[in-house]
Amino acid sequence: MSAVALTAAFGTAFIATHLLLSHPLRQPLARRLGGKAFQALYSLIALATFGGMIWARKGAGLEDWLWQPPTFAWPLAAVLTWAAGILLAGSFVRNPAMVTFGPGSEVKIGEPAGVMRITRHPMMWSFALWALSHMLVQPEPSALVVAVTVLVMALAGAAGQDVKKRKHLGQAWAEWVAKTSYLPFGKGLALPGWPAFLGGTAIFLLATWLHPLPVGVWALR
């Protein structure tokens, strides 16, 4: 099996097992195994499939590019990666308006704040933007497989969360959906807030500094 095919096989397994264990198989397995055992199994499978994909990608080594990225692709990729960092940082900022539920808890719907005004799935879209930025400037077959896997997993996972929460929360979730957007800026332009902006900028600078190739602002030196 070629490195590209092996990377694709692990990527497909990562997406399939993640979606199955997050939705149709979650409750039956959790009841049978118990919550902690299920979470351990879930994490082990995710680590094995995602780690296998990265291992297969590294085994591919240097590959011929499928196309030559245009000059504008590099600054565009940097902006997308910066935006991904901002959304990722903002997803960890406590948001009182975020829908939460659990045994005995009361559902509260407030006004979206921070990155939730941009999208109700900031973490998932941070992964999607990372994938898009790499697809723009690294058109190696195996690298594209990894990027597409992350992109599909992020967007399908976000959609799956919407479906699951709609079933659990009903009208309350409908109210939250009316105030937020699946797509970034689907409810109009909004700012992420200073904590997300500063934290995301720090993530962007650190990630691009650690990158094996000179990218982002470090490519200007």
C-alpha positions, -999 to +999 in steps of 0.1 A: +000+000+000+014+034-009+020+061+017-009+082+003-033+052+005-022+044+040-026+080+051-061+080+035-070+047+052-061+060+087-078+093+080-110+076+069-109+054+100-104+085+122-134+102+108-156+071+108-148+060+143-151+095+157-186+101+142-198+066+152-185+069+188-198+105+191-233+097+180-250+063+173-227+042+195-220+066+223-249+059+246-251+021+241-213+017+247-213+042+276-241+022+293-223-011+287-188+000+296-194+029+320-186+066+314-149+065+322-142+033+303-160+046+273-140+078+274-108+058+276-118+037+246-129+068+227-095+085+233-075+054+225-092+049+192-089+086+183-052+086+192-045+054+173-062+065+141-050+101+141-015+091+151-015+064+124-024+090+099+004+113+110+029+084+110+018+074+075+022+110+063+057+112+077+066+080+060+057+095+027+087+119+029+090+146+003+065+143-025+060+161-058+036+190-055+004+187-074+004+223-084+025+255-077+008+277-051+003+313-064+022+340-046-009+353-028-015+319-012+013+324+014+000+356+030-036+343+027-026+311+045-009+332+072-041+352+078-062+320+079-038+305+104-039+337+125-077+336+124-076+299+134-055+308+165-080+335+175-110+312+173-091+285+191-081+308+220-116+322+222-131+288+224-115+285+259-128+318+272-157+313+295-189+323+278-220+327+301-243+326+271-231+292+259-257+265+261-249+239+288-270+210+300-267+180+322-286+161+349-306+185+370-291+216+353-312+244+339-308+255+303-300+292+301-299+311+268-281+345+269-266+368+243-235+354+225-202+369+235-166+368+222-160+344+194-195+330+198-207+361+180-186+349+150-196+312+151-211+288+176-183+263+168-151+283+172-128+254+180-141+233+150-137+263+127-101+269+140-093+233+128-110+239+095-091+271+088-058+254+097-066+227+072-076+253+045-043+272+050-022+241+046-042+230+015-033+264-001+005+261+003+014+224+007-001+206-022+017+173-015-007+143-019-002+129+017-003+164+032-036+171+014-051+139+027-043+150+063-057+185+057-089+172+040-094+147+069-091+175+095-114+198+074-141+171+070-138+161+107-142+197+119-172+206+097-190+173+101-183+172+138-198+207+142-229+197+122-232+166+143-230+186+175-259+208+162-280+177+156-273+161+189-280+193+209-312+199+190-325+165+201-315+172+237-325+208+241-353+213+216-367+249+217-338+261+239-313+251+212-335+266+185-332+299+204-294+296+206-292+288+169-313+319+161-287+340+178-255+323+165-242+310+132-227+278+120-207+296+094-183+324+105-199+358+104-232+342+093-250+367+116-229+397+105-195+410+113-183+407+149-151+411+169-137+382+189-128+403+220-094+411+234-087+378+253-092+358+221-073+383+199-043+384+222-043+347+229-048+338+193-020+361+182+003+344+207-007+309+194-001+321+158+033+335+165+044+305+185+031+279+160+047+296+131+080+301+149+081+263+157+071+255+121+098+235+102+096+261+074+098+298+077+062+309+076+040+338+087+059+369+100+091+348+104+092+344+066+098+381+064+132+380+081 
